[in-house]
Amino acid sequence: MKHIFIVNRISGKGSAYGLIDTIIDIANQRKLEYEIRITEYVSHASKIAKEYQGRNDVIIYSVGGDGTLLEVINGLDFNIPLGIIPAGSGNDFYRMIGGVPSDYRKIINDAIDGEIRMIDLGKSNRGYFLNGTSFGIDADINAEASHMIRKTFIAKGPAYVLSIIKNAIFLHRRKIIIDADGNKKKGTYYIVAVMNGQYYGNGVKASPSSQIDDGYLNLILFKNAPRYKAYPAMFRYLAGKAENDPIIERIKCQHLTIDSEEELSCQSDGENYTAFHLEIDVVPKALKLKYPKK
């Protein structure tokens, strides 16, 4: 098998690019047949992945963050196994399967030695996603923090803290119409999140009960409430401690549509966009994930 490493040049402010020498050293030591492909522009990872469609003699590795993963799976032939070497600003999907990155030599070896597991994907009218798609305050936080990380010298921790403080002060709400497997709802919400994984937003454990191979998505509805209730609930949610909060409703579903008269600030696996309408499905056991060796 040939090992294809798709490296995002700018992911993690160059962290992924900085792993190239380590990848080469390990691949040579292990006498692997390999190739390193470096992205040059937005969506280049998708284009590179598409070049290998129809091949049965390769394994592809995403070297970067959640955004790199998003690009790769949207160009990937799902008959090809996918490994993950986390080197982005958030690495939220990897948190669920391998924890917080530290020893990169071990991470690279564990990815190469990983076992293949079939996992679910989410699919919206914007494309596939691994972690989740959301809109509301959390998407606003992600968009502003990502802008600060990429365009300034502010590190990811302070960037997210500053963005959280700003958005917590204003607490903007959206009027939404939702249909989740025929369960129709119309209301005003601070956050609507559709989770396949457990984490998003640089470590927010929004959906602790999510499983990536159960054939379901977890819909999270942060309902309208007085500010004296909303503020503490919001910080519990961001801390991953709001699983049973009364103003946060959770629904397991396989298909849903989301509509709004107001253009919504959205994010899918950390990539930001706007939309008035989203249609989302789970795609069960779609991806051959090389689960890192424990």
C-alpha positions in Angstrom: 0.0 0.0 0.0 1.1 3.5 -0.7 0.7 6.1 2.1 -0.5 9.5 0.9 0.0 12.4 3.3 -2.0 15.5 2.4 -0.4 18.3 4.4 -2.1 21.7 4.9 0.6 24.3 4.5 -1.1 26.9 6.8 -3.0 24.7 9.3 -2.2 25.5 12.9 -0.2 28.5 11.7 2.2 26.1 10.0 2.2 23.3 12.6 1.2 20.7 9.9 3.9 21.9 7.5 6.4 21.6 10.3 5.7 17.8 10.6 6.9 17.0 7.1 10.5 16.1 8.2 9.1 13.9 11.0 6.7 12.1 8.6 9.6 11.5 6.1 11.9 10.2 8.9 9.2 7.7 10.2 8.2 6.6 6.7 11.8 5.9 5.7 12.5 4.1 8.9 9.5 1.9 8.4 10.4 1.5 4.7 7.0 2.7 3.6 6.0 3.6 0.0 4.8 7.1 0.5 4.0 10.5 -1.0 3.7 13.9 0.6 1.3 16.3 -1.1 1.2 19.9 0.2 -1.9 22.1 -0.2 -1.4 25.5 -1.9 -4.9 27.1 -1.7 -8.4 26.7 -0.1 -10.0 23.4 -1.2 -6.8 22.1 -2.6 -7.0 19.1 -0.2 -10.3 18.1 -1.8 -8.7 18.3 -5.3 -5.7 16.2 -4.2 -7.9 13.5 -2.6 -10.0 13.3 -5.8 -6.9 12.4 -7.8 -6.8 9.0 -6.0 -10.4 8.1 -6.6 -10.8 4.5 -7.9 -7.5 3.4 -6.4 -7.4 0.3 -4.1 -3.7 0.5 -3.3 -3.5 3.7 -1.2 -4.2 5.0 2.3 -4.7 8.8 2.6 -3.8 10.8 5.7 -5.1 14.2 6.5 -2.3 16.3 8.1 -3.9 19.4 9.6 -7.0 20.4 11.5 -10.7 19.9 11.2 -10.9 22.1 8.2 -8.3 20.0 6.4 -10.3 16.9 7.3 -13.5 18.5 5.9 -11.8 19.2 2.6 -10.3 15.7 2.4 -13.5 13.8 3.0 -15.3 16.0 0.4 -12.9 14.7 -2.2 -12.3 11.2 -0.9 -13.3 7.9 -2.5 -14.9 6.3 0.5 -13.4 2.9 -0.4 -10.0 4.4 0.5 -9.0 4.3 4.3 -8.5 7.7 5.9 -6.0 8.3 8.7 -5.7 11.5 10.8 -2.6 13.4 11.9 -4.0 16.3 13.9 -2.1 19.6 13.5 -4.7 22.3 13.4 -5.9 24.9 15.8 -8.8 22.8 17.3 -8.4 19.2 16.3 -11.9 18.5 17.7 -12.6 15.3 15.9 -9.3 13.8 16.9 -10.1 14.7 20.6 -12.8 12.1 20.4 -10.7 9.2 19.0 -7.2 10.0 20.2 -7.2 12.8 22.8 -5.3 16.1 22.7 -2.2 15.9 20.5 1.2 15.9 22.2 3.8 13.3 21.1 3.7 13.6 17.3 6.0 10.7 16.5 3.7 8.5 18.5 0.6 10.1 16.8 2.1 9.4 13.3 3.0 5.8 14.1 -0.4 5.2 15.7 -2.1 6.5 12.6 -0.1 4.2 10.4 -0.7 1.2 12.6 -4.4 2.1 13.2 -7.2 -0.4 12.6 -10.0 0.4 10.2 -13.4 1.2 11.6 -16.5 2.1 9.7 -18.0 5.4 11.0 -20.9 7.7 10.1 -20.7 11.0 8.3 -23.1 13.9 8.2 -24.1 15.3 4.9 -25.8 18.6 4.2 -26.5 20.6 1.1 -23.1 22.1 1.7 -21.3 18.7 1.6 -20.0 16.1 4.1 -18.9 16.8 7.7 -17.4 14.7 10.5 -18.0 16.6 13.7 -21.0 18.8 13.3 -22.8 21.6 11.7 -24.2 24.5 13.7 -25.4 28.1 13.7 -26.1 30.7 16.3 -23.8 32.1 18.9 -21.3 29.1 18.6 -20.9 29.7 14.9 -20.4 33.5 15.6 -17.7 32.6 18.2 -16.0 30.3 15.8 -16.0 32.7 12.9 -14.6 35.6 14.9 -12.0 33.5 16.7 -10.9 31.9 13.4 -10.5 35.4 12.0 -8.4 36.5 14.9 -6.2 33.4 14.8 -5.5 33.7 11.1 -5.2 37.5 10.7 -3.6 38.6 14.0 -0.9 37.4 16.4 -3.5 36.4 18.9 -3.2 32.7 20.0 -6.2 30.4 19.7 -6.9 30.3 23.5 -7.2 34.1 23.9 -9.0 34.4 20.6 -11.8 32.0 21.6 -12.0 33.7 25.1 -12.4 37.2 23.5 -14.9 35.9 21.0 -16.9 34.1 23.7 -17.0 37.3 25.9 -18.2 39.4 23.0 -21.0 37.0 21.9 -22.1 36.3 25.5 -22.7 40.0 26.0 -25.0 40.3 23.0 -26.7 36.8 23.1 -28.3 37.1 19.6 -31.2 34.8 19.0 -32.6 33.3 15.7 -36.2 32.3 14.7 -35.9 28.9 13.2 -38.2 26.2 11.6 -36.9 22.7 12.1 -38.2 19.3 10.9 -36.2 16.4 12.5 -37.5 13.0 11.2 -41.0 14.5 11.0 -40.8 16.1 14.5 -41.5 19.7 13.5 -40.5 22.7 15.7 -40.8 26.4 15.3 -39.0 28.6 17.9 -36.4 31.1 18.8 -32.9 29.6 19.7 -29.5 30.8 20.7 -27.8 27.8 19.2 -28.8 25.0 16.9 -26.1 22.3 16.5 -26.2 19.0 14.6 -23.5 16.8 16.0 -22.0 13.5 14.7 -18.9 13.8 17.0 -18.7 15.0 20.5 -16.5 18.1 20.3 -16.4 21.3 18.3 -15.3 25.0 18.7 -11.8 24.2 20.1 -12.7 21.7 22.7 -16.4 22.4 23.5 -17.8 18.9 24.5 -21.3 19.9 23.2 -22.6 16.3 22.7 -21.0 13.9 25.2 -23.5 11.1 24.2 -22.7 11.2 20.5 -21.3 8.1 18.9 -19.8 8.1 15.4 -21.1 4.7 14.5 -24.7 4.6 15.7 -26.4 5.7 12.6 -27.8 8.9 14.2 -27.0 12.6 14.5 -27.6 14.5 17.7 -29.7 17.7 17.3 -29.0 20.3 20.1 -31.5 23.1 20.6 -30.4 25.9 23.0 -33.8 27.5 23.6 -34.8 31.1 24.2 -34.7 31.9 28.0 -34.3 35.0 30.2 -30.7 36.2 30.4 -30.3 35.2 34.1 -30.9 31.6 33.0 -29.3 31.8 29.6 -25.9 33.1 30.8 -25.1 30.3 33.2 -26.5 27.7 30.8 -24.3 29.0 28.0 -21.2 28.7 30.1 -22.1 25.2 31.2 -22.7 24.3 27.6 -19.3 25.7 26.5 -17.7 23.8 29.4 -19.4 20.5 28.2 -21.5 20.3 31.4 -25.0 20.9 30.1 -26.0 17.4 29.1 -29.2 17.6 31.2 -29.8 21.4 31.2 -33.6 22.1 31.0 -33.3 24.8 28.4 -31.2 22.7 26.1 -33.2 20.1 24.2 -31.5 17.1 22.5 -33.0 15.0 19.8 -31.5 12.0 18.0 -32.4 12.0 14.3 -31.3 10.8 10.9 -32.7 13.5 8.6 -33.6 17.2 9.3 -34.3 20.4 7.6 -33.6 23.9 9.1 -35.1 27.1 7.7 -34.8 30.7 8.7 -36.0 34.0 7.2 -32.8 35.6 8.5 -29.5 34.7 6.9 -27.6 32.5 9.4 -24.0 32.4 10.3 -23.1 28.7 10.1 -20.1 26.5 10.5 -19.3 22.9 9.5 -16.2 21.4 11.2 -14.9 24.9 11.8 -15.4 26.2 8.3 -17.7 29.3 8.2 -20.5 30.2 5.7 -24.0 31.7 5.6 -27.3 30.0 4.7 -31.1 30.4 4.9 -31.8 26.7 4.4 -30.0 23.5 5.5 -30.9 19.9 4.8 -28.9 17.4 6.7 -28.7 13.6 6.8 -26.6 10.9 8.5 -24.7 8.6 6.1 -24.2 5.4 8.2 -20.9 3.6 8.2 -19.7 5.6 5.2 -16.0 6.2 6.1 -13.2 3.8 6.5 -11.4 5.5 9.4 -8.0 4.4 10.5 -8.6 4.5 14.2 -5.3 5.4 15.9 -3.7 2.5 17.7 -4.0 2.8 21.4 
